[in-house]
Amino acid sequence: MASDSEILKDEGFETFSTVVANYFEIPVRIVTRDARLDDDLGFDSIALLECVLMLEEVAGHELDLDAIETVRTIGDLFNFFWQFAGETIIANGPPDQI
């Protein structure tokens, strides 16, 4: 049986993937944990930076941009975000402007 924190993280990923899909106007079904940012989603470095800036807005604080260099998949990006924002995305949901 999954722990409460695992369930919360799974719910967080669902919300996270919806926010990313809506912001970049891509189908949410392709925003999976294994989706590669460059090959599968067509993100370049500018799109990744734009995504991080949008996530900072959702989190309500700045994220560590140096750590972004290791991000290759949506799962990596979510784990990066979760490390810094934790439960914020669940508590607040996506902002209205996204």
N, C-alpha and C positions, 0 to 999 in steps of 0.2 A: 504494500500500500504506500502511495506517495505521501511524503510529509507535507505539511502546510506550506513550507517555504518552496518546495518543488512545484506544488500546485500554483502558488502565487507567481512563480517564475514562468510557468507555462502560460498562465493567463496574461502575464506581462508580455510574453513573446507574441501572443495573438494580437494584443493591442499595438505593440511595436510594429509588427508586420503590416497592420492596417494603416498606421500612421505613415510609414515609409511608402507604401503603395499609393495611398491617396496623395501624398505630397509630390511624388514623382510621376503620378498618373500612369502607373503600371498595374497590371492585374495582381491582386493580392495572392492568387493561387501560385504565382511564380516566386513570391517572396518567402522562400523556405529557408530553414537553417543552413542547408547545404548550398544554396544559390551563391555562385561566385559573383562578386560585385562587378568585376570587369567583363568576364565572358558571358555570364548568364543575364545580367541586368544592364550591361553597357555603361556602368559607372566609370568615369575617368577620375583623375585626382580632384578636379573641380567639383564634380558631382558628390564625391565623398566628403569634401570640405563643406559643401552646401548642406549635406545630410547631417554632419556633425553640428553645424550651426543651428539647424532646425531642432536637433535633439537637445542642444543646450537650452533652447527656448522652452522645450517641453520639461526639461529637468529643473529649470529655474536657476541654473548656475553653470559656470564654465566647466568644460571637460578637459582632460589632459591630452592635448593635441600630439604630444610626443609619442604617446602610447598607440596612436592610430596607425602607425607604420606597420604593425603586425596584423592588421585587419585584412582578411581576404574574402570572407563569406559573410552573409547576413547573420549567421550564427555568431561569428566573431564580433561583428558590429553590435549585436544585441548584448553579448557578454561584456564588451567594452562599456556599453551604455549602462548596463545593470550594475556593473562594478561601481560606477560613479553616481548613478541616480537611484538605484535600488527600487523602492516601491513607489516612487513619485509618479511614474507613468500609470500605475494602477490607481493610485489615490486620486489623481487629478484628471486622468483620461487625456485624450488628445485636445490640444487647444482649438478653439473655434476657427482660427484663421488657417488651419491646415486642412 
